[in-house]
Amino acid sequence: MYGRTMRVLRVLAASLAAGVLLVPTAGAAATPSRDSRHGDSRTVRHDVTYIAMFLPHHQTAVQMATVARDKATNPQVRRLAAHIVEEQSRQIAQMRAWLRKHDAEPMPPPAPVREMNRQDIDMLRDARGVQVDRLFLMMMRPHHAQGVAESEDEVEHGRNAFAVNLARTSVADQSREIALMNDLLAALT
């Protein structure tokens, strides 16, 4: 799992370095906003990029969690998965509305990352019994860890109140969920 996570991070880093992921629509670089931090009324490209990339990240989590919610054998794993589906679906709707307001669109991950996500979801769908529980927890932990890292960066560099508040919430929620996943994995072995 560590090797896969490192591959994903290398692909994302290379894409960012090449400028591939920084493609919000024209007016999004410094769009006026009523809900910004520090009294500044500008939404910077960093905020738009964070939301535009985080929305598809949440969509992948919802896909994985939906499978686990429906197939996991452990009631705590099913509850965690149901919580992720509910909470992140709600946040997806908020992010879509925010992106529309800022004339931006979600940015899907690069093709190699999309393919790895698809393969992971297929593997989870094909799993049976307690293997569903284990796979879900083992896949969601690094997925959440990536989300925490992206969100910590937004907290540090973002300026828009909605984006920064979403990032703070994500850091807290996903860090708590990672700790729970660690406990659940330990109990499954």
N, C-alpha and C positions, 0 to 999 in steps of 0.2 A: 504494500500500500504506500510506503514511503517513496518508492521509486516513481509510482504513478503521480503522486502529489508533486514531487520535484519536477517531473516532465511538464505537468500543467503549469506550474509556476514559471518554468523556463519559457514555455510557449507564450504565456501572458506577458512576461518581461520583454521578450523579443518583439512581440506585437506592439507593446507600448513604445519601445525604443524606435520602432519603425513608424510610429504614428498611425498604425492601422486602427487602433481602438478609439482614437480621439476624433470622432466624426459626428458630434452633435450638429444639428441643423444650424443654419447661418446665424440667426439672431441669438443663439444660446450662450455665446461667450461671456457676455456681460449684460444680461437681461435685467431690467429693473424688477425689483421684488419688494412687496410690502412686509414680508416676514423674514428679515435677515438678522444676523447676529452683529453685535458691536455697533449698532446704529447705522451701519452702512446699508444702502438700499440697492446693492448690486448682487446678482447671483453670478458667481464666477464659473468658468469652464470646469474647474475641479468638481464643483457641486453637481453640475449637469452630467459630467462623465461618471461620477460615482453612482448617481441614481440610474443612469442609462445602462450601466454595467451590472448594477446590483439587482435590477428587476429580473433579467434572465437568470441570474444566479439563484434568486428565490424560486423562479419557475422550475428549475432543475430540482431544488430541494422539495418542492411540492410534489413533483412527479415521483421521486423516490419515496417520500413519506406516504403518499397515497397507496403505493404497493404495500409498504410495511403495515399501514393501518388496516388494510384488508387481509393480509396474509400472515402477519407475525403470530407466533404462538404465545408469547409472553404478554400478559395484560398491560404491564408497565410500558413495554415497547410500543404496543398498540396505542396507548394513551399519549405517549410522547409523539408518535407519528401523527396522530389526530390533531394534537396541539400545533405541530409544525404546519400541517395543512391549513388549519383554520387561521392561525396568526399570520403566516406568510402570504396566504391568499388575500387577507385584508390589506396587508402592506403593499402587495402587488397592485391592488386597485388604487391605493393612495399614490403610489409611484407613477402609475399610468396617467392619472389626473395631473400630477405635478409636471410630468414631462410635456403633456399637451399644453399646459399653461406656459411653459418655457420653450415652445416650438422645437422640441427635441423628441427623439424616438429611442426605444430600447436598442442597445447594441449587443447583438448576439456574440457569443465568444467565437474565437477563431475556429475554423473547420476542424482542426485536430482535437480541440477541446470538446466541441460538439460531438464528435465521433466517440471520444472516450466516455462522455456522459451517456450517450445512447447505449454503448456497450454495457456500462454499469447498470443502467436501468433494465436492460434486457436480462442481464445476469441475475438481478434481483427478482425479476418476474419469473424466471425459470427455476429459482431456488424453491426448496420445499422444507417444511417443518422449521426446526430451530435454526436452520441455516439462513432462513429469511431474517430472523432476528439478528444473528451475528453479522451477516453481510450489510444489512441496513446500518447498524451501529458503526461498523468499520468504515463504511462509505461516508456516512454523514459526519463523523468526527472531523476528517480532514476538510470536508466541504464547509462545515461550520468554522473551522480554524481559518480557512481562507477568507470567509466572510468577516470574521473578527478582525483579521489583518487589514482588509480593505476599509472596514468601518473605523478602525483606529486611525488610519490615515486621513479619513474624512473629518473625524473629530479634530485632529491636529491642524488640518489645512483648509477645511471648509469654511464658508462664510454664510451660507443660507441656513436659516433656523430650521426649516423642515428637514433638509438633508442632514444637518448636524444632529438634530434630535433623533432622527431615524437611526443614524449611525450609533449614537450613544445607547439607544434601546437595543440595537442589534448586538453590540458588544456585550451588554449585560445579559440579555436573554440567551444568546448563543454560547457564551462562556458557561453559564449555568447549565445549559443543555449538554455541553461537552462533558462537564463533571458528572452529570447524571448518566450519560452514555458510558463513561468509564466504569461507573458503579455497576450498570446493567451488564456490560461485557464481562466484568469480573464475576458476576453472579451466574452467568451462562456457562462458564468454563468449569 
